[in-house]
Amino acid sequence: MDDEPSKNRLRPLIGLAILVVAFVGVWFVVNELRRSAALQNCYASGRRDCVTIDSNGMHTNR
């Protein structure tokens, strides 16, 4: 019977952890969609310098 209080304390922490992981995942997806939309808008406006090429081989959107 001593396990009951510890299980009851653990459930909200697991729920909070799942909520935090879901929030981080949604934030990452929204951020990537925003970058993709900005790049598509740049290309749609006819510009050719939409992606900056870094010397490290990484690219960043303007």
N, CA, C and O atoms as a GROMACS GRO file, in nm:
protein
  248
    1MET      N    1   0.081  -0.120   0.000
    1MET     CA    2   0.000   0.000   0.000
    1MET      C    3   0.085   0.126   0.000
    1MET      O    4   0.035   0.234  -0.032
    2ASP      N    5   0.214   0.116   0.035
    2ASP     CA    6   0.300   0.232   0.036
    2ASP      C    7   0.335   0.279  -0.106
    2ASP      O    8   0.379   0.392  -0.124
    3ASP      N    9   0.315   0.194  -0.206
    3ASP     CA   10   0.344   0.231  -0.344
    3ASP      C   11   0.240   0.326  -0.402
    3ASP      O   12   0.270   0.397  -0.497
    4GLU      N   13   0.122   0.329  -0.349
    4GLU     CA   14   0.015   0.412  -0.401
    4GLU      C   15   0.048   0.562  -0.402
    4GLU      O   16   0.029   0.626  -0.505
    5PRO      N   17   0.098   0.620  -0.292
    5PRO     CA   18   0.130   0.764  -0.296
    5PRO      C   19   0.242   0.797  -0.394
    5PRO      O   20   0.237   0.902  -0.458
    6SER      N   21   0.342   0.710  -0.408
    6SER     CA   22   0.450   0.739  -0.502
    6SER      C   23   0.401   0.732  -0.646
    6SER      O   24   0.446   0.811  -0.730
    7LYS      N   25   0.310   0.639  -0.677
    7LYS     CA   26   0.254   0.632  -0.812
    7LYS      C   27   0.169   0.755  -0.842
    7LYS      O   28   0.168   0.806  -0.953
    8ASN      N   29   0.096   0.801  -0.740
    8ASN     CA   30   0.012   0.918  -0.760
    8ASN      C   31   0.094   1.044  -0.781
    8ASN      O   32   0.048   1.136  -0.849
    9ARG      N   33   0.213   1.052  -0.727
    9ARG     CA   34   0.302   1.166  -0.748
    9ARG      C   35   0.371   1.159  -0.883
    9ARG      O   36   0.404   1.262  -0.941
   10LEU      N   37   0.394   1.039  -0.932
   10LEU     CA   38   0.467   1.021  -1.056
   10LEU      C   39   0.382   1.053  -1.179
   10LEU      O   40   0.435   1.102  -1.278
   11ARG      N   41   0.255   1.027  -1.174
   11ARG     CA   42   0.167   1.049  -1.290
   11ARG      C   43   0.165   1.195  -1.338
   11ARG      O   44   0.176   1.218  -1.459
   12PRO      N   45   0.150   1.293  -1.250
   12PRO     CA   46   0.153   1.431  -1.299
   12PRO      C   47   0.288   1.470  -1.360
   12PRO      O   48   0.292   1.549  -1.455
   13LEU      N   49   0.397   1.417  -1.306
   13LEU     CA   50   0.529   1.447  -1.362
   13LEU      C   51   0.545   1.387  -1.501
   13LEU      O   52   0.604   1.450  -1.590
   14ILE      N   53   0.493   1.266  -1.521
   14ILE     CA   54   0.498   1.205  -1.654
   14ILE      C   55   0.412   1.285  -1.751
   14ILE      O   56   0.452   1.308  -1.865
   15GLY      N   57   0.296   1.328  -1.707
   15GLY     CA   58   0.210   1.410  -1.791
   15GLY      C   59   0.276   1.541  -1.828
   15GLY      O   60   0.265   1.586  -1.942
   16LEU      N   61   0.342   1.604  -1.734
   16LEU     CA   62   0.413   1.729  -1.760
   16LEU      C   63   0.528   1.707  -1.858
   16LEU      O   64   0.550   1.790  -1.947
   17ALA      N   65   0.600   1.597  -1.843
   17ALA     CA   66   0.710   1.567  -1.934
   17ALA      C   67   0.658   1.546  -2.076
   17ALA      O   68   0.720   1.593  -2.171
   18ILE      N   69   0.548   1.476  -2.090
   18ILE     CA   70   0.489   1.454  -2.222
   18ILE      C   71   0.444   1.587  -2.282
   18ILE      O   72   0.464   1.611  -2.402
   19LEU      N   73   0.386   1.673  -2.201
   19LEU     CA   74   0.343   1.804  -2.248
   19LEU      C   75   0.461   1.889  -2.295
   19LEU      O   76   0.451   1.957  -2.397
   20VAL      N   77   0.570   1.886  -2.221
   20VAL     CA   78   0.689   1.964  -2.259
   20VAL      C   79   0.748   1.910  -2.390
   20VAL      O   80   0.785   1.989  -2.477
   21VAL      N   81   0.757   1.779  -2.403
   21VAL     CA   82   0.811   1.720  -2.526
   21VAL      C   83   0.721   1.755  -2.645
   21VAL      O   84   0.772   1.786  -2.753
   22ALA      N   85   0.590   1.750  -2.627
   22ALA     CA   86   0.497   1.786  -2.735
   22ALA      C   87   0.513   1.933  -2.772
   22ALA      O   88   0.512   1.967  -2.890
   23PHE      N   89   0.527   2.020  -2.673
   23PHE     CA   90   0.544   2.162  -2.700
   23PHE      C   91   0.672   2.189  -2.780
   23PHE      O   92   0.670   2.266  -2.875
   24VAL      N   93   0.782   2.126  -2.741
   24VAL     CA   94   0.908   2.144  -2.812
   24VAL      C   95   0.897   2.091  -2.955
   24VAL      O   96   0.948   2.154  -3.048
   25GLY      N   97   0.831   1.979  -2.974
   25GLY     CA   98   0.812   1.925  -3.108
   25GLY      C   99   0.729   2.016  -3.196
   25GLY      O  100   0.764   2.038  -3.312
   26VAL      N  101   0.621   2.067  -3.142
   26VAL     CA  102   0.536   2.159  -3.219
   26VAL      C  103   0.612   2.288  -3.251
   26VAL      O  104   0.601   2.340  -3.362
   27TRP      N  105   0.688   2.339  -3.156
   27TRP     CA  106   0.766   2.460  -3.179
   27TRP      C  107   0.867   2.438  -3.292
   27TRP      O  108   0.885   2.526  -3.376
   28PHE      N  109   0.933   2.322  -3.294
   28PHE     CA  110   1.030   2.292  -3.399
   28PHE      C  111   0.962   2.286  -3.535
   28PHE      O  112   1.014   2.341  -3.632
   29VAL      N  113   0.849   2.219  -3.544
   29VAL     CA  114   0.778   2.206  -3.672
   29VAL      C  115   0.730   2.342  -3.721
   29VAL      O  116   0.746   2.373  -3.839
   30VAL      N  117   0.674   2.423  -3.633
   30VAL     CA  118   0.626   2.556  -3.672
   30VAL      C  119   0.743   2.643  -3.719
   30VAL      O  120   0.730   2.717  -3.816
   31ASN      N  121   0.855   2.634  -3.652
   31ASN     CA  122   0.973   2.711  -3.691
   31ASN      C  123   1.022   2.670  -3.830
   31ASN      O  124   1.056   2.756  -3.911
   32GLU      N  125   1.026   2.541  -3.856
   32GLU     CA  126   1.069   2.493  -3.988
   32GLU      C  127   0.970   2.534  -4.097
   32GLU      O  128   1.010   2.571  -4.207
   33LEU      N  129   0.840   2.528  -4.067
   33LEU     CA  130   0.741   2.571  -4.165
   33LEU      C  131   0.752   2.721  -4.195
   33LEU      O  132   0.732   2.764  -4.308
   34ARG      N  133   0.783   2.800  -4.092
   34ARG     CA  134   0.799   2.944  -4.112
   34ARG      C  135   0.920   2.972  -4.201
   34ARG      O  136   0.912   3.057  -4.290
   35ARG      N  137   1.030   2.903  -4.178
   35ARG     CA  138   1.149   2.920  -4.263
   35ARG      C  139   1.122   2.878  -4.406
   35ARG      O  140   1.162   2.946  -4.501
   36SER      N  141   1.053   2.768  -4.422
   36SER     CA  142   1.020   2.720  -4.556
   36SER      C  143   0.929   2.819  -4.629
   36SER      O  144   0.948   2.844  -4.748
   37ALA      N  145   0.831   2.876  -4.558
   37ALA     CA  146   0.743   2.974  -4.620
   37ALA      C  147   0.819   3.099  -4.661
   37ALA      O  148   0.793   3.156  -4.768
   38ALA      N  149   0.913   3.143  -4.579
   38ALA     CA  150   0.993   3.260  -4.614
   38ALA      C  151   1.078   3.234  -4.738
   38ALA      O  152   1.091   3.321  -4.823
   39LEU      N  153   1.134   3.115  -4.748
   39LEU     CA  154   1.214   3.079  -4.864
   39LEU      C  155   1.128   3.071  -4.989
   39LEU      O  156   1.168   3.118  -5.096
   40GLN      N  157   1.009   3.012  -4.979
   40GLN     CA  158   0.919   3.004  -5.093
   40GLN      C  159   0.873   3.142  -5.138
   40GLN      O  160   0.861   3.167  -5.258
   41ASN      N  161   0.847   3.230  -5.044
   41ASN     CA  162   0.808   3.367  -5.079
   41ASN      C  163   0.922   3.439  -5.150
   41ASN      O  164   0.898   3.517  -5.243
   42CYS      N  165   1.043   3.415  -5.108
   42CYS     CA  166   1.158   3.475  -5.173
   42CYS      C  167   1.170   3.426  -5.317
   42CYS      O  168   1.188   3.507  -5.409
   43TYR      N  169   1.158   3.297  -5.338
   43TYR     CA  170   1.165   3.242  -5.473
   43TYR      C  171   1.047   3.290  -5.558
   43TYR      O  172   1.065   3.318  -5.676
   44ALA      N  173   0.930   3.299  -5.500
   44ALA     CA  174   0.812   3.342  -5.575
   44ALA      C  175   0.823   3.488  -5.619
   44ALA      O  176   0.763   3.526  -5.719
   45SER      N  177   0.900   3.568  -5.548
   45SER     CA  178   0.918   3.707  -5.588
   45SER      C  179   1.022   3.722  -5.697
   45SER      O  180   1.046   3.833  -5.744
   46GLY      N  181   1.084   3.612  -5.738
   46GLY     CA  182   1.178   3.614  -5.849
   46GLY      C  183   1.322   3.639  -5.809
   46GLY      O  184   1.408   3.656  -5.896
   47ARG      N  185   1.350   3.642  -5.684
   47ARG     CA  186   1.487   3.665  -5.639
   47ARG      C  187   1.570   3.539  -5.653
   47ARG      O  188   1.517   3.428  -5.644
   48ARG      N  189   1.698   3.556  -5.675
   48ARG     CA  190   1.787   3.441  -5.688
   48ARG      C  191   1.882   3.427  -5.570
   48ARG      O  192   1.954   3.328  -5.560
   49ASP      N  193   1.884   3.525  -5.482
   49ASP     CA  194   1.977   3.523  -5.369
   49ASP      C  195   1.904   3.492  -5.238
   49ASP      O  196   1.929   3.556  -5.136
   50CYS      N  197   1.815   3.396  -5.242
   50CYS     CA  198   1.731   3.365  -5.126
   50CYS      C  199   1.806   3.288  -5.019
   50CYS      O  200   1.773   3.299  -4.901
   51VAL      N  201   1.906   3.211  -5.057
   51VAL     CA  202   1.979   3.129  -4.961
   51VAL      C  203   2.123   3.179  -4.956
   51VAL      O  204   2.190   3.186  -5.060
   52THR      N  205   2.170   3.213  -4.838
   52THR     CA  206   2.308   3.256  -4.820
   52THR      C  207   2.393   3.133  -4.791
   52THR      O  208   2.363   3.056  -4.700
   53ILE      N  209   2.499   3.115  -4.868
   53ILE     CA  210   2.587   3.000  -4.850
   53ILE      C  211   2.702   3.043  -4.761
   53ILE      O  212   2.776   3.136  -4.793
   54ASP      N  213   2.716   2.974  -4.649
   54ASP     CA  214   2.822   3.002  -4.554
   54ASP      C  215   2.947   2.927  -4.594
   54ASP      O  216   2.938   2.828  -4.667
   55SER      N  217   3.064   2.970  -4.549
   55SER     CA  218   3.188   2.901  -4.581
   55SER      C  219   3.195   2.762  -4.519
   55SER      O  220   3.275   2.679  -4.562
   56ASN      N  221   3.112   2.735  -4.418
   56ASN     CA  222   3.108   2.604  -4.354
   56ASN      C  223   3.020   2.506  -4.431
   56ASN      O  224   3.013   2.389  -4.394
   57GLY      N  225   2.954   2.552  -4.536
   57GLY     CA  226   2.864   2.468  -4.610
   57GLY      C  227   2.722   2.472  -4.559
   57GLY      O  228   2.634   2.405  -4.613
   58MET      N  229   2.698   2.550  -4.455
   58MET     CA  230   2.564   2.565  -4.399
   58MET      C  231   2.494   2.678  -4.474
   58MET      O  232   2.559   2.772  -4.520
   59HIS      N  233   2.363   2.670  -4.488
   59HIS     CA  234   2.289   2.779  -4.551
   59HIS      C  235   2.189   2.836  -4.452
   59HIS      O  236   2.138   2.767  -4.364
   60THR      N  237   2.164   2.964  -4.470
   60THR     CA  238   2.066   3.032  -4.385
   60THR      C  239   1.973   3.111  -4.475
   60THR      O  240   2.013   3.160  -4.580
   61ASN      N  241   1.850   3.123  -4.433
   61ASN     CA  242   1.753   3.202  -4.508
   61ASN      C  243   1.770   3.348  -4.473
   61ASN      O  244   1.805   3.383  -4.360
   62ARG      N  245   1.747   3.432  -4.569
   62ARG     CA  246   1.753   3.575  -4.543
   62ARG      C  247   1.624   3.626  -4.490
   62ARG      O  248   1.611   3.745  -4.462
   0.00000   0.00000   0.00000
